[in-house]
Amino acid sequence: MKWFLLLSAFSLLIGCSSPTVFLTTERLSQYDREKLITALSDNGFKVKTTSGVMIPEAFPDVVVATNPANENLKFFNQLEQVIRQQKLGSISYQKLYQQKHYYKGRNVGLYVRGNAPELKLPPVLRGNAQTCNNQRMILEFKSNKRLNIDVEAEKITSYTGSYKSVLPDTIYANFESLESPVTLRLAKVSVKTYAGMKTADKIVVTKSSNKMLTEGCEFMIIHY
C-alpha cells in the first residue's frame, strides 16, 4: 500500500510538470487557430493561449521559443510533427533569454503569424458614454500600429499604446498607463439615423480588467 501511494504521488508529480505550449497567433483565421489548438491537444500537448503578447517583427511566421537549457528532443520532434500537419510554414527556433519571451523550464512559446488580410480600422471612433462608465471618450488608430484614447472631463486625459490584429475582426491593445492588455472586436453594423439607416463601424471591448476601459465599452463611427 505504501509503495502504491508513493508511485501514485510520483505519477501526479510527473503529470503536473508536463510542459505547456504558450500559443501566440497573429492574422491567423479563427478556423486555423482552433484547428491548431485541437491538433495540439489531441496529441497530448498542454496548450495555453496568450493575450496581449505581440509577435516580434523579427520573428519568421512560425517560431518555437525556448530557453537555452531546454533540450527535450522528443518533445520538440512531436511538436514539429503536429505543426507540419497543419501546413503553417517552415519552423524556426529561438533560444531566448529576454524576459518577455522567456519560457521557464520545459515550457515553450509557439508563435504563428497567418496570412489573413490586415484589419482595416477606422481612424476615429466616439465612445458610448452609457457603456463606458459614463465617460466621454475618443478612440483613435494611428500609423505604425499605435492607438490613443482621450477621456474628456474637466481636462482631457490621454492613454497611448500599441495594437496588433490577431483575427480578421479582433485586436489586442496594450496601453502604457493601464494595468493590463485589452481585447477589442470590430464589426460592421446598421444604425438608424435622422438620414435613415446607415452603416457604422463598431468596436467593443470584449476583454479587460481595467477600471477605465471596461468590458462592454462601445465605440462607433457612422458613415453618412
N, C-alpha and C positions, 0 to 999 in steps of 0.2 A: 504493500500500500504506500509506504514511504517513497519507494523508487518511482511508483506511478505518479505521485504528486510532484516529485522533482522533475520528471520528464514532461509532465503537463505544463509546469511553470516554465521550463526551458523552451517548450514549443510556443508558449504565449510570448515569451521574450523575443524569439526569432520573428514571430508574426508582427510584433509591434515595431520591430526595427526594419521592416520592409522599406525599400527606397520609395520615394514619392517623385512622380514626374510632374513638375510645375509647368503647366501649359500656357503659353502666351501666344495669341494669334493677332494678326492684323490683315485686314482686307481678305479674310477667308470667309466664304459663304457659310451661313448657318448650317446648311446641309453637310458641307465638307467638314466643318468643325465638329458637329455631333457624330458624324461617321468616324472621325479620328478618335474621339473620346471613347466611343463604343468599342472600336477595334483594340485600343489600348487596354480597356477594362476587361474585355473578353480574353485577352492574352495574359491576364494576371497582374497588370500594372496598376498601381495606385495612382490616380490622377487627381490633381487639384488645379483648377483654372485660376489664373491670376486676374486681378482687377487693377487698372491704373498703371500697369507696367508698360513702358514704351520699349519697342524693339529698336536697339541701336541702329542707326543708319548704316554703320559699317558692317553689320551682320548680313551674310547671304540669306537667301529665302528660307532655308531650313537649317537650324543650328541646334546642336545639343551642347548645353553649357554644363561644365562640371568643374569641381575643384581639382587641382593638380594631383592630389593624393588618391583620387578615386580611380581605381584600375579594375573595376568589376567587368571583365571582358565578356563573360557570359550574358550579363545584363545588357550591355551595350549591343551585342550581336542580336539579341532578341528584340531590342528596341528598334534597331535599324531595319530588321525584317518587317516589322509592323508598319514603319514609316514608308518603306519602299512599296508595300502593298497598296498604300493609299495614293501612290504616284504624285507625291507632293514636290518632288525635285531632289537634287543632289543634297547629300547630308554633309555638313561641316561640323567640326568640333571646336569649341572654345574652352580652354582651361583658364579660369578666371580667378583673380584674387580680389577684384573690385567688390565692394560691399553690396551694391545694389543688385548685381548679377552673380553673387557668390552663393553657392549651394553647399550646405554643410553635410559632412559625412558622405553617404552614398546617394543622397538626393541629387536630382539633375533638373535643369531647366530645358524645356523644349520650346523653341521659338519658330513659328511658322508664319511666313508672310505670303498671303494669297495674291491672286491677280484680279480680284473684283474691282470694278471701277472706283475711282476715288469719289468719296461722298461729296456732293455739291451742296455746300452750305450757304444759306442766305447771309448777307453781310451783317445785317442788324435786325434784331427782334425785340419787341417790347414784352416785359413780363406781365402776367395777370396777377394783380395785387391780391385777389381773393384766394389764389392758390399758392402764393408766395409770402405767407406770413404778413399780409397787408403792407408789403414793401413795394415801392415803385422801382423797377429795375430795367436796365437795358443790357442785352447780351449782344456782343459784337465779335464777329470772327474776322481775324486779320490774316495777313500773309505769313508764311513760314510756320504754319501750324500754331499760331498764337491766338488767344482769345481774351476777352475782357468783359467784366460785369461791372456796371455802375449802379450803385444803390443810391436813389435820390431821396434825401431827407432835408434837414436844415442845411446840410452840406453834402456834397457828393462823395461817397466812399467807393474807390475803385479796387477791384480784385483782378489781377492779371495771372495768366498761366499758359499752359500748352495743352494740346489735344492730339489724339490720333483716332482714326476710324478703324474699328475692329470688325464691323459687319457693314453691309450695304446701308443700314439705317441707324447704326449705333456708334457713338464715340465715347472715349474715356477722356476726361479732362482733369488736369492737375492744376489747382490754383495755389499760388505761392503762399497765400495768407490763410488758407483753410486747412482744417485738421486732416482731411483725407480726400482721396480722389472721388470724382463724381461720374456717374454714367448718364448719358443723355441719349434720347431717341428722337429721330426726325421722322415726320410723317406729312404727307400732303392731305389736307382736309378741305371740305367745303363749308363755308360760313355764310350766314345770312347778313347782308349789309343794307344800307339805305339804297344802294345801287343794284340790289338783287343778290343772287347767290354768286359768291366769288371763291376762287381757290386761295388757300393760305398755306404757308409753311409753319408747322407747329413743332416745337421742341419741348419735350417733357423730361424732367429729372426722374429717372427710374430707379436710381440707387444713390443714396447719400446718407452720411451720418453727421452732416454739418448743420449747425443751427441756423446759419444764414441762408443756405441753399438747401431746402428740404425736399424730400421725395414728393412728387406730385406737382412741383412748381412748373408752371407752363409759360412758354414764350411763343409769340406769334407775330408774323408779318402777313398782311393781306395784300394780294396782288389785284389792284384795281385796273 
